Amino acid sequence: MEKVLVLLLLALAVAYAVPDPRGIIINLEEGELCLNSVQCKSKCCHRDSGLSLSRCAPKARESSECSAFTLYGIYYKCPCEHGLTCEVDKTIVGSITNTNFGVCLDTGSSRK
């Protein structure tokens, strides 16, 4: 029983020593490993291939390749920055395989 208490106190001391725990699981910076886009400040958890590790990445800029929203939370191409839309031909197969890629366009600038 004493050993369990010592381990519990040790675990609490380590947890208390972490200055800001939000950066461990959420609010991750670009380049940090992630499991889902919710964890990243940019809201894009990106991987290059099915066998690569996912890392937080910046959102796609205008005229860059992009992905439509995915339920998986991991992208091969990041979604567009705020104010841009990803013009993509969505297909059922592309939705399942996460390969619905398009181009980020600013649709608001053409409306005047």
C-alpha positions in Angstrom: 0.0 0.0 0.0 2.9 2.4 0.8 4.4 1.7 -2.6 1.2 2.6 -4.4 0.9 5.8 -2.4 4.5 6.8 -3.2 3.9 6.1 -6.9 0.7 8.2 -6.8 2.5 11.1 -5.1 5.3 10.9 -7.7 2.8 10.9 -10.6 1.1 14.0 -9.1 4.4 15.7 -8.6 5.3 15.2 -12.3 1.9 16.3 -13.5 2.1 19.4 -11.3 5.6 20.3 -12.6 4.3 20.6 -16.2 3.9 24.4 -16.7 1.1 24.4 -19.3 -0.4 21.0 -20.0 -2.5 22.3 -23.0 0.6 22.1 -25.3 1.0 18.3 -24.6 -2.3 17.1 -26.1 -4.0 20.1 -27.7 -2.8 23.5 -29.1 0.1 21.7 -30.8 2.5 23.8 -32.9 3.4 23.2 -36.6 5.6 20.1 -36.9 4.5 18.4 -33.7 3.1 14.9 -33.9 -0.7 14.6 -33.9 -3.5 12.0 -34.1 -6.3 14.4 -35.1 -6.7 17.9 -36.5 -8.5 19.0 -33.3 -5.1 18.8 -31.5 -3.4 21.4 -33.8 -3.6 25.1 -33.5 -3.9 25.3 -37.3 -6.6 22.6 -37.2 -4.7 20.5 -39.8 -3.1 17.2 -38.9 -1.2 16.3 -42.1 0.6 13.2 -43.4 2.4 12.6 -46.7 1.4 9.0 -47.2 -0.5 6.2 -45.4 2.7 5.0 -43.8 4.1 8.4 -42.6 3.6 10.0 -39.2 1.0 12.8 -38.9 2.2 16.3 -38.0 0.5 19.6 -37.5 0.8 21.8 -40.6 -0.4 25.2 -41.8 -3.7 25.4 -43.7 -3.5 25.7 -47.5 -3.2 29.1 -49.1 -4.9 30.5 -52.1 -4.2 28.5 -55.3 -2.7 25.6 -53.3 -3.9 22.1 -53.3 -6.4 21.3 -50.6 -8.7 18.6 -49.2 -12.4 18.8 -48.4 -13.4 18.2 -44.8 -12.8 14.6 -43.7 -14.3 12.7 -40.9 -10.9 11.0 -40.2 -9.3 14.2 -38.9 -6.1 13.6 -40.8 -5.4 15.1 -44.2 -3.1 14.4 -47.1 -3.6 18.0 -48.2 -4.6 20.6 -45.6 -8.0 22.4 -45.8 -8.0 26.1 -46.9 -7.2 29.1 -44.8 -10.2 31.1 -43.4 -12.0 32.9 -46.2 -11.0 30.5 -48.9 -13.0 27.5 -50.2 -11.7 24.2 -51.5 -13.1 23.8 -55.0 -13.1 20.0 -55.4 -15.2 17.3 -57.3 -16.3 15.1 -54.4 -16.8 11.4 -55.0 -17.8 8.6 -52.7 -14.6 6.7 -53.4 -12.5 9.9 -52.8 -14.3 10.5 -49.5 -13.5 7.0 -48.3 -9.9 7.0 -49.4 -9.3 10.7 -48.4 -8.3 11.6 -52.0 -10.8 14.4 -52.8 -8.2 17.1 -53.6 -8.9 20.5 -55.1 -7.6 24.0 -55.2 -8.2 26.8 -52.6 -10.0 29.8 -54.2 -11.2 33.1 -52.8 -14.8 33.1 -53.9 -15.5 36.3 -52.0 -13.3 38.5 -54.1 -15.3 37.8 -57.3 -18.6 39.1 -55.7 -18.8 42.9 -55.7 
